[in-house]
Amino acid sequence: MDASVIIKQKAKLAALDVEGVSHAFGPTKVLDNVSLSVPRGSFTVLLGPNGAGKSTLFALITRLYDNISGQIKLLGMDVRRNPSLALSRLGVVFQSRTLDLDLSLSQNLAYHASLQGIPHSKSKVLAEAALKRVGMENRSSEKVRNLSGGQSRRVEIARSMMHQPNLLLLDEPTAGLDVAARESVISIVRNLVKEENLGVLWATHLIDEIDPTDNIVVLHKGKVLFKGTVPELFSMTGKTDIGDAFRSMTGLSQLEAE
C-alpha cells in the first residue's frame, strides 16, 4: 500500500474509540456497555456527577484496570492486544496530584521522560518546550512544593505532553482550583487541541467548563445517556441551557448535579 494512503488512513482514525465496555467491582456494575469516541483535534467533555464511573473508565483506558469486555482503541490500536504501542500515544492528567514535591519542575519531567524511553539528550529540549507551552519555563529549577495548585496542574499538563501523544485524558483537572486557575488550565488544553491536533477527553461534573462547540458524552450511573454536540443535546431534551438539559436527562436536582 502506498505510504501516502497509509498516512491518510491513520489521520482518519479517532484518537480514542471505546466500544461496549462494562466493568464491575464484585456484584456492583460501575460501567454498563459504554461506547464513545474522541476524534483527533477535538475537545470532548465526559460529563457526569461524582460516582458516575468517569474515573473507572479512565482506569480502563490507561490499563490500571483490565477491560474484560468490549474494546478500547487508541488510534486504532487495541490497548489489550498492543498495550505498549497504544499507550505510547496517550497522555494523562489524573485527578489526584502526582508530581514529586521535592523535585524541581525539570526533574519531574526528566523522570517522566526516562519512563517513556526518551533519551536524556532529547528530554531536556522536550521539557523546556513543554514548560514553555504552559507558561512555566521560568520556574523550571524550582521545587514543585513552591507552586500553587493551578501551577502544579499546568506542569502536569506539560509532563503529559512530553512524549507528544495524540490523546490527552484529564480527570476532573480543575478540582480545587480557583476561578482564575481553572480558566488558565482550560485555555491551555483548548489551545493544545487547536495547535497539536490533539484529541482531548475532559472528565468533569462542572457545567460551566463546557463550550458550545464541544462534543459531550453524558455518563450517569455507569451508562452513556447521550453523546453528541451541544445543539443535539438541546434538541434531544427540549432545553436551551446545558445545565437544564443535563438535569432533565439524569433526573438530578441542581444541588446533586454540582
C-alpha positions in Angstrom: 0.0 0.0 0.0 1.2 3.5 -0.9 2.7 5.4 2.1 0.6 8.4 1.4 -2.6 6.3 1.6 -1.4 4.8 4.9 -0.8 8.3 6.3 -4.3 9.4 5.2 -5.9 6.4 6.8 -4.1 7.0 10.1 -5.3 10.6 10.0 -8.9 9.5 9.9 -8.5 7.2 12.9 -10.2 8.5 16.1 -7.8 9.4 19.0 -10.0 7.1 21.2 -12.7 4.5 20.5 -14.5 2.8 23.4 -16.9 0.1 22.3 -19.2 -1.9 24.6 -17.1 -1.7 27.7 -18.6 -2.8 31.1 -16.8 -3.1 34.4 -17.9 -4.3 37.9 -16.4 -4.4 41.4 -17.7 -7.7 42.7 -21.5 -7.6 42.3 -21.6 -3.9 41.7 -21.6 -2.8 38.0 -20.0 0.6 37.6 -19.8 0.8 33.8 -22.6 -0.7 31.6 -21.9 -1.2 27.9 -20.1 2.2 27.5 -19.3 3.3 24.0 -17.8 6.7 22.9 -15.3 8.2 20.5 -12.9 11.1 20.7 -11.9 12.5 17.3 -8.4 13.9 16.8 -8.4 17.7 17.0 -11.5 17.7 19.3 -12.4 18.6 22.8 -14.8 16.1 24.2 -16.4 16.5 27.6 -17.2 13.4 29.7 -19.9 14.9 31.9 -21.2 13.2 34.9 -21.7 13.6 38.6 -19.3 12.1 41.2 -19.7 8.3 41.1 -20.9 8.2 37.5 -17.9 6.0 36.5 -15.7 8.5 34.9 -12.5 7.6 36.9 -13.2 3.9 36.4 -13.4 4.4 32.6 -10.1 6.3 32.7 -8.5 3.5 34.7 -9.6 1.0 31.9 -8.3 3.2 29.1 -4.9 3.6 30.9 -4.7 -0.1 31.7 -4.8 0.4 35.5 -7.7 -1.9 35.2 -8.1 -4.6 32.6 -11.2 -4.4 30.4 -12.6 -7.9 30.0 -15.5 -6.8 27.8 -15.6 -4.6 24.7 -12.7 -2.9 23.1 -10.6 0.2 23.8 -8.5 1.6 20.9 -6.1 4.4 20.7 -5.5 5.5 17.1 -6.9 2.1 16.1 -4.6 0.1 18.4 -6.3 -2.2 20.9 -5.0 -1.4 24.4 -5.2 -5.1 25.4 -3.6 -6.6 22.4 -0.9 -4.0 21.9 -0.7 -2.0 25.2 2.8 -0.6 24.9 2.4 0.9 21.5 -1.2 2.0 22.1 -0.4 3.7 25.5 2.6 5.4 23.9 0.1 7.7 22.1 -1.6 8.6 25.4 -1.1 11.5 27.9 -2.9 11.5 31.2 -3.6 14.1 34.0 -5.2 12.2 36.9 -7.5 13.8 39.4 -5.0 13.2 42.3 -1.7 15.2 42.2 1.2 13.0 41.0 4.2 15.3 40.9 7.1 14.7 43.3 7.0 17.8 45.6 10.7 17.6 46.5 11.9 17.6 42.9 12.1 20.6 40.6 9.8 21.0 37.6 12.6 20.0 35.2 13.5 16.9 37.3 9.9 15.8 37.4 9.7 16.0 33.6 13.1 14.3 33.2 11.9 11.4 35.3 8.8 11.0 33.2 10.9 11.2 30.0 13.0 8.3 31.3 9.9 6.2 31.9 8.8 6.9 28.3 12.2 5.8 27.0 13.2 9.3 25.8 17.0 9.7 25.6 18.4 12.2 28.1 19.9 14.3 25.3 16.4 14.8 23.9 14.4 15.0 27.1 15.9 18.4 28.2 14.8 20.1 25.0 11.4 18.5 25.2 11.0 19.5 28.8 11.9 23.1 28.1 9.4 23.2 25.2 6.7 21.6 27.3 7.1 24.0 30.2 7.1 27.0 27.8 3.8 25.7 26.3 2.1 26.1 29.7 3.9 29.3 30.7 6.1 27.7 33.4 9.5 27.8 31.7 10.9 30.5 34.1 10.3 28.3 37.1 11.9 25.1 35.8 14.5 24.9 38.6 12.0 25.4 41.5 10.7 22.6 43.6 7.1 21.7 42.9 6.1 22.3 46.6 6.6 26.0 45.9 3.8 26.1 43.3 0.1 26.9 43.6 -2.5 24.2 42.7 -3.1 25.8 39.3 0.6 26.0 38.5 1.1 22.3 39.5 -1.7 21.4 37.1 0.0 23.3 34.3 3.2 21.3 35.0 1.3 18.0 34.9 -0.1 19.0 31.5 3.4 19.8 30.3 4.6 16.4 31.6 1.7 14.6 29.9 2.8 16.2 26.5 6.5 15.3 26.7 6.2 12.3 24.5 3.9 14.1 22.0 0.7 12.0 22.4 -2.3 12.0 20.2 -4.8 11.7 23.0 -4.9 13.5 26.4 -7.1 12.3 29.2 -7.9 14.7 32.1 -9.9 13.5 35.1 -11.5 16.5 36.9 -8.4 18.6 36.3 -9.7 21.8 37.8 -10.9 20.2 41.1 -9.9 22.5 44.0 -8.7 25.4 41.8 -9.9 29.0 42.0 -11.6 30.6 39.1 -8.5 32.2 37.5 -6.5 28.9 37.7 -9.4 27.0 36.3 -9.7 29.3 33.3 -5.9 29.1 32.7 -5.9 25.3 32.7 -8.9 25.1 30.4 -7.4 27.6 28.0 -4.1 25.8 27.8 -5.8 22.5 27.0 -8.1 24.0 24.4 -5.1 25.6 22.7 -3.4 22.2 22.6 -6.4 20.8 20.7 -6.0 23.6 18.1 -2.3 23.7 17.8 -1.4 20.0 18.1 -4.5 18.4 16.5 -4.9 16.7 19.9 -7.9 14.6 20.9 -8.9 15.5 24.5 -11.3 13.7 26.8 -12.0 16.1 29.7 -13.9 14.5 32.6 -15.9 16.9 34.8 -19.1 17.4 36.7 -18.9 21.2 36.2 -21.4 22.5 33.6 -19.6 25.8 33.1 -16.5 24.1 31.7 -18.4 23.2 28.6 -18.1 25.3 25.4 -20.9 25.3 22.9 -18.6 23.9 20.3 -17.6 20.8 22.4 -18.6 17.2 21.9 -20.4 15.9 25.0 -20.8 12.4 26.5 -23.2 12.3 29.4 -22.3 9.4 31.8 -24.7 8.6 34.7 -24.7 5.5 36.9 -22.3 3.8 34.6 -24.4 4.3 31.4 -23.9 6.7 28.5 -27.2 8.7 28.3 -26.0 11.0 25.4 -23.2 11.6 23.1 -23.1 14.3 20.5 -22.9 18.1 20.1 -24.4 20.8 22.3 -27.2 21.6 19.7 -28.0 17.9 19.6 -28.3 17.8 23.4 -30.7 20.8 23.3 -32.7 19.1 20.5 -33.0 15.8 22.4 -34.0 17.4 25.8 -36.0 20.4 24.5 -33.9 22.7 26.7 -31.7 25.7 25.8 -29.3 25.6 28.8 -26.7 22.8 29.3 -27.4 22.6 33.0 -31.1 22.2 32.5 -30.5 19.6 29.8 -28.2 17.6 32.0 -30.5 17.7 34.9 -33.5 16.8 32.7 -31.6 13.8 31.3 -30.3 12.5 34.6 -33.1 13.4 36.9 -30.7 15.1 39.3 -31.5 18.2 41.2 -29.3 21.3 40.8 -27.6 20.5 44.2 -26.9 16.9 43.2 -25.5 17.9 39.8 -23.0 20.3 41.3 
